[in-house]
Amino acid sequence: MSLLQECRQYGNLFAELVRKGIKLKYRRSYLGVIWSMIEPLLTMIVLTLVFGTLLGHHGREFPVYILSGRLIYTLFSQSTTTALKSIRANEGMIKKIYVPKYLYPLSGIVFNYILFLISLVVLAAVSLVLKVYPTLRTLLAIVPLLVLFLLSVGVGLILATVGVFFRDMEYLWNVLLMLVMYTCAIFYYPDRLLASNVSWILKYNPLYCVIANFRNCIFGTALDGGMLLYSFLFAIAAIVVGAIMFRKNEDRFILHI
């Protein structure tokens, strides 16, 4: 109940933090929010040319396959990285007035989601051009996206807490994100890997499970129930761990920023 009361009390501040995050992200940028659509499109073109040539994937669906995976990974990467830096980035406000500190990582995650929703316009346009038409199952894409939000919040709270006491976590997380990217099957089909002895690398990666189900929705196939359940349970566990860590340590943040 106290959490709900805080959400009502600081709702306007939370909205302002979200707007501030969007403005700062594109400060001194001529294209502004439009870059959220141009960047994934350019990345898709480069990855399609490189990996389509190297791996021999020339089907018209391959660019949509790459773009859908890349968008989900980028959202997770940027939202968790923003959450990681959120406490230190707002140290001036934290030292001056009382604000529930969880608003900072949450606002960073939310504004990245808003930018992600804008970038979905590119995915829709590319899909239509390449004749990957939406079906009723496409509407189910909201399910893996909700799981991804929960996963981002859980991981974001953990990183925000650790990042206050261990500054090198920012650099370590960038390295870990690279490892995550290569185990998410963003620019390759996972068939061979799933048939090998190292298939656990994909199966136990919750972000891959989210990406696979999101792609299922985009291409009109059924959600994978096992992957959905695993990624959801992992996200809930991350939220529980993250919330406990954050609550136990938030009063000490001011001593270390």
Steps between C-alpha positions, in 0.01 A plus 500: 500500500782740581652427161171584325471822701852599401418433134201735522690762695801508270322423173567845351866483597528155344351632174745789507793262551384303196477817289841611626653167400366528145623858467848420632534197275459710188657822624705668227358258245353652183281197430378456858242227554502421127838337561311228691363390163805565283756322721332155508436522126864572422614229742267250335639581157861458613435174688297359211775576250777361722341192654269430210808472282716311749233252606321473167164628624340674203131451576277806507408428864859520625505882539179482706656219706806714573307819566255340745782343702713811490217724626432278802868468587557875463205574726630268771855630463412869511238475775721299735804719430293813571374343824857411597609864468178655631594555865833665425349699213248657741729545800434876506127450553552213744718719723253790501150357540334174595368300208440124502822385341344219300341768279837567339569153354131450418478828309810403301341171403167662408645768274698237312176307452335809354781536248472128425131538417593771252756270337229234450376719214816400311439131570142528375609683184783258420270201560240634258759581234646148525149345502511374858140589575350519850255239628283471808795339676698819446282661767649256752833683467392700804557188714877464444530879518341501845737222608789706366384800702495291817841357418642848437360629830643210698844510341493882506439513876783255562739697280393835648581371848831338410604798286492738798754297699700353211564761233675259266166323455430735209797363306437143607136521392602617153713187464221277630256660257726403213489141620122519533472636147687206347284252693170653386512379137450853371674460165506123456246219504537290817416162338854363500581632844184352651593162353850510653636430847503870586127555445466595869667833415183604321241310702610652830531853366171669595556781250529246217170348614337845482649567155391159369141553612493856365615366164234228515239774530649703216509199267156377603594183688392388846676609817738247653340425837817361656709801405225738610468339842875485555559863402205615713617311809855627448367858475295464819800357684714791378241751621483340845879493534536850357230650723649345814852615412382850411286549811768374737769728358323815379561690825875450451504632143559859606822396676650357181393735219 
